[in-house]
Amino acid sequence: MSVRIESSNEGMTAFLMGEIDHHTARQIREAIDTAVEKSKPKNLYLDFSEVSFMDSSGIGLIMGRFKLMQHYSGKLTVTGASERITKIISLAGLKRLGIFNNAQ
Amino acid sequence: MKSVNGMKVTFPSRSSNESFARSVVASFVAQLDPAVDELVDIRTAVSEAVTNCIVHAYPDNIGEVTIVARIYPTGRVVIKVRDKGIGIENIEQAMEPLFTTGGEERYGLGFSVMDSFTDKLKVTSKKGKGTVVTLEKYITMRQRQAKQS
């Protein structure tokens, strides 16, 4: 599985790992959605620090979780996106959503 | 101009082959000693093209996807991703950012990504016959320049 999910008082963090494409995005999405629907956290963090590759399927992954958290009146935050991943995110115009929190 | 090297690979349109497809092209292009960014550009563009075949060309069945890659003397790489699927009715519309018929969290960005990450993108398609996506990328000839000097 290319995602590890941890919960704390602050909310839920999904640590994404490896390569995100149309094939792996499906498994990641299902794992995150199951966990979110179960515990309905106020905050969901998608951590991209360990992602080595992402194509436009990652955009769907982010947008879908953004909508899911909106549905539960929660908040989505994207962290640890590399320069490379940020490039694809910018192409999609997702920066406007104000969900990005980059340490670097 | 004649190509100096080439390769061809055919595989079924299963999503588990997306990773294989971008890796095999990257391995082939590696002989030009591309910069890391150039290689990731190619991997990303190929991933998008192959995903299109899987999601759009063969929506209800598994079909053949063929990739032909050629290297030209000046460091130009031409990659053709071909399917024998349903074809694209309106190529102009399909290439518009955010246009999609894909459903399931597809955002219609495949061609936008291919366009930004390559030097040239061409799409030809015939309804009911299939689609050919041609990606061109110039690899900076770092090593060869260094060797010559």
HADDOCK unambig.tbl for C-alpha pairs under 7 A between the chains (distance, minus, plus):
assign (segid A and resid 22 and name CA) (segid B and resid 15 and name CA) 6.98 0.50 0.50
assign (segid A and resid 22 and name CA) (segid B and resid 51 and name CA) 6.76 0.50 0.50
assign (segid A and resid 23 and name CA) (segid B and resid 15 and name CA) 5.08 0.50 0.50
assign (segid A and resid 23 and name CA) (segid B and resid 16 and name CA) 6.01 0.50 0.50
assign (segid A and resid 55 and name CA) (segid B and resid 44 and name CA) 5.66 0.50 0.50
assign (segid A and resid 55 and name CA) (segid B and resid 47 and name CA) 6.92 0.50 0.50
assign (segid A and resid 55 and name CA) (segid B and resid 48 and name CA) 6.85 0.50 0.50
assign (segid A and resid 56 and name CA) (segid B and resid 109 and name CA) 6.25 0.50 0.50
assign (segid A and resid 56 and name CA) (segid B and resid 110 and name CA) 6.34 0.50 0.50
assign (segid A and resid 57 and name CA) (segid B and resid 106 and name CA) 6.84 0.50 0.50
assign (segid A and resid 60 and name CA) (segid B and resid 105 and name CA) 4.76 0.50 0.50
assign (segid A and resid 60 and name CA) (segid B and resid 106 and name CA) 5.71 0.50 0.50
assign (segid A and resid 60 and name CA) (segid B and resid 107 and name CA) 6.14 0.50 0.50
assign (segid A and resid 64 and name CA) (segid B and resid 105 and name CA) 6.59 0.50 0.50
